[in-house]
Amino acid sequence: MEEDSTRFLESVLAEVLAHLEPPKDGRIRHDWSPGSLRKTTDLDLPLVGSGLERVLDDIRTYLRQAVRTDQPGFMNPLWGGLTPEGLAGELVTAATNTSMYTYEIAPLASLIETAVLDRMRQHLRMPHGAGTLTTGGSNGNLMGVLCARQAALPASGHDGFDGRSWCMFVSKEAHYSVAMAANVLGLGRANLIKVDTDDQGRMDPSALDDAIRREASLGRKPLCVVATSGTTVRGAFDPIDGLADVCEAHGVWLHVDAAWGGSCLFSSTHRHLMDGVERADSVCWDAHKMMGLPLVCSAFIVKRAEVLRAACAHGNEAHYLFHDDAEDQDLGRLSLQCGRRNDALKLFLAWRSRGDAGWGALVDRYMDLAAHLAERVRSEPHLELVGEPVWTNVCFRHVPEALPYLGEAIDAHNAALRAALLEEGRFMISRADLDQRVVLRSVIANPAVEASTLDDLVDHVLRLARTLPTDAGSQVEGPRT
Amino acid sequence: MEEDSTRFLESVLAEVLAHLEPPKDGRIRHDWSPGSLRKTTDLDLPLVGSGLERVLDDIRTYLRQAVRTDQPGFMNPLWGGLTPEGLAGELVTAATNTSMYTYEIAPLASLIETAVLDRMRQHLRMPHGAGTLTTGGSNGNLMGVLCARQAALPASGHDGFDGRSWCMFVSKEAHYSVAMAANVLGLGRANLIKVDTDDQGRMDPSALDDAIRREASLGRKPLCVVATSGTTVRGAFDPIDGLADVCEAHGVWLHVDAAWGGSCLFSSTHRHLMDGVERADSVCWDAHKMMGLPLVCSAFIVKRAEVLRAACAHGNEAHYLFHDDAEDQDLGRLSLQCGRRNDALKLFLAWRSRGDAGWGALVDRYMDLAAHLAERVRSEPHLELVGEPVWTNVCFRHVPEALPYLGEAIDAHNAALRAALLEEGRFMISRADLDQRVVLRSVIANPAVEASTLDDLVDHVLRLARTLPTDAGSQVEGPRT
């Protein structure tokens, strides 16, 4: 690399490291609208470039405007924080830019991807199988249903598929990517059957059994059941063993969406949440969520390797890439991608650094923090815990005395509370619907979070709620500050 | 970030920068089999981790074994080399780890992605439209066909789709991802009709017209035509204008796979290769190929934004992520991914640095280099240029006097020649089939390549060919060295 490029990259790293200090104003986000951000930021892509030096200015601008996902106040999505092994892995991946399709171009990278997938498969207690890193949990769910189709209809890849006569099953609280997969794969969203959940948000096996029978009586064949280990809002775990019984009875493929919950397997205390997963046909599991690697690092694992291979088949067209003599070592034969970046290295480095024990301790620590937050919420008379947490999702809402317990006013109040939190910029937590209520969802998936962060969050929510115009209840507690 | 993490990351960058020096032994690849690499490399994922310090050792090992895709001898796939803006962009993306689904979590990143997509759309001369960054050209082609389905059958996303009664069309020389898309979307590979090409590898519009009529007479409805701008082996550009005439006549969606060739649009000399692209319904175009950004950076652009939005619809399930008040600014509504990394930043930074003029100069330089290589091949009596290059793919083969001009022996000889090149490790070029012959394909897509690199490549191929046992022809030229 040229000397000025080397100096440039050293400057970029220095900027990045300086950026990672805690923000002086305590804000992890500035509430710019797209309009105002467009006005204050030069987004022009010029006819004549301004050279490498000016790129540093652009990087400074970008860093200034970036949401501080590394900071403890960031508890919004199912991921957060920054791990040094992950950042190092991404830097090395970018500098050694390769593509995972062939062993000859990605030799050690191919072995590393296989090693992390094999180890994840061991944690799933599947002695046999194969896998691939995908472009995220949504893609992993699509792969699961595609493999189900391949297994049920081996000729469909060649002959085509009438999706209208098939259906698939998922819990009412599952992720929206399953609906996208139903569309892409040709079943249609109408043939995605939402199965009832119990009061803890878990798919009910007998309701699944009923649903499969009902659809069969309407002439629709069951293609696949997608169980969720760690639902998006509540963090519920479907009872895999019970669902596997139903799937086995009907001869239906069982895919487990463990994008969020898969990491429970590292904890001897919590791995029971996924009891029975060894009976699944396929699983997806995101390492960029609870394991803290930078996006994207997402595994798809299947028990029958030949199904995945057949699902990704394309005739023998790619003579320019795959040669017969390397058939068994080229990971591109197990993927729907052609060019594919090395997402495995960061996971490998972090795993080598932490070991299973490190992952287990992380999960246990997150669970303790979630329990702490739930307890804090329970102890506040104006906060209501919505659902009992079994994972690190903690859903709650603010219930001022002056408003009715249910109904639109309280929903609007909590939506406004979340908007106020966002505008203030010290904490980011999510807003969702749960049990017909608008809730605030805080997720513990960020290594920077401590118990004191959560105490601050609760204090902050209470203080901010008091400033909201809809909160007449604050009047009885004293004047607004 | 902790002080020891900071020191660790500084060490990682120093290792990476040292690694980017030219290799002392001149080899860009070591020819380890998976078996021997597994034996010499510690791939164990331990129960108890060994900490951050040891991660540096693992990084050193990884760097030592990595194929030197940054070096000039790397001309194997449709990408190569390393650009400082790209590497800087990846570092910043990883350090500010975010997800592109919502504006609130990725404000400037969302504007940047929109800016690069809008600019690419301008180069396609489509005043209206939308787009998204995808996970690669394969995914972009799938999106194109999915949008075609959405446009032809707006209810299919909800009701499902019988793929067996539809068909799609592509040239015989197109990329294998189109066959994978036919499978995933339920048409089946049998309903992917391969249309004849002319002697320059271009889809023949009248052959397309015939094919559409023939399939219609068999009861199969035409869903989509996928034209290729820059085929994988030969670098051929399908005549978009002629194909658009046929598509318009039959009311069929035209998707252009410009993953490899899209960058011709920056060159006033070569942009004619994609004349008519403004008539396409959708296009994919990889910035990680000729534009030299690290994998993956791949654009999908569609003329009717509402079709893309509908194709990615999922009912209104994702209340936990998308809120109505942010509908128009959340890029997640235009994507099949949920969590999605920021692939736009690196492209934005490089574009700001180089401008359109810089991209144009890069394309012209690559074309000159390709012409130089083609000329060198033509001038060597034992080399045969296979096909006349119109893009930067240069396909050739070695034809020793002692072997027949056609047939298996000469194919085997060139396959062996490529294997010998790989084993020696100074150059990586690809092996493919073209016009029923095994050819060596060199691609100019690496900024490190110079004319002297190509002279060396030719000398090297000739020298190595002489050492091959099948090359009886070398006997007449003198003793083996």
Interface residues (C-beta under 8 A of the other chain):
Chain A: M1 E2 S5 T6 F8 L9 E10 V12 L13 V16 L17 H19 L20 E21 R29 W32 P34 L37 R38 T41 L43 D44 L45 P46 L47 V48 G49 S50 G51 L52 R54 V55 D58 I59 T61 Y62 L63 Q65 A66 V67 T69 D70 N76 P77 W79 L82 P84 E85 G86 L87 A88 E90 L91 V92 T93 A94 A95 T96 N97 T98 S99 Y103 E104 I105 A106 P107 L108 A109 S110 L111 I112 A115 V116 R119 T135 G136 G137 S138 N139 L142 L146 S156 G157 H158 D159 G160 F161 D162 G163 R164 W166 H175 Y176 S177 A179 M180 N183 V184 L185 G186 L187 G188 R189 A190 N191 T232 V233 D286 H288 P294 L295 V296 S298 A311 C312 A313 H314 G315 E317 A318 H319 Y320 L321 H323 Q329 L336 Q337 C338 G339 R340 R341 L345 F348 L349 W351 R352 S353 R354 G355 D356 A357 G358 L422 M428 S430 R431 A432 D433 R441
Chain B: M1 E2 S5 T6 F8 L9 E10 V12 L13 V16 L17 H19 L20 E21 R29 W32 P34 L37 R38 T41 L43 L45 P46 L47 V48 G49 S50 G51 L52 R54 V55 D58 I59 T61 Y62 L63 Q65 A66 V67 T69 D70 N76 P77 W79 L82 P84 E85 G86 L87 A88 E90 L91 V92 T93 A94 A95 T96 N97 T98 S99 Y103 E104 I105 A106 P107 L108 A109 S110 L111 I112 A115 V116 R119 T135 G136 G137 S138 N139 L142 L146 S156 G157 H158 D159 G160 F161 D162 G163 R164 W166 H175 Y176 S177 A179 M180 N183 V184 L185 G186 L187 G188 R189 A190 N191 T232 V233 D286 H288 P294 L295 V296 S298 A311 C312 A313 H314 G315 E317 A318 H319 Y320 L321 H323 Q329 L336 Q337 C338 G339 R340 R341 L345 F348 L349 W351 R352 S353 R354 G355 D356 A357 G358 L422 M428 S430 R431 A432 D433 R441
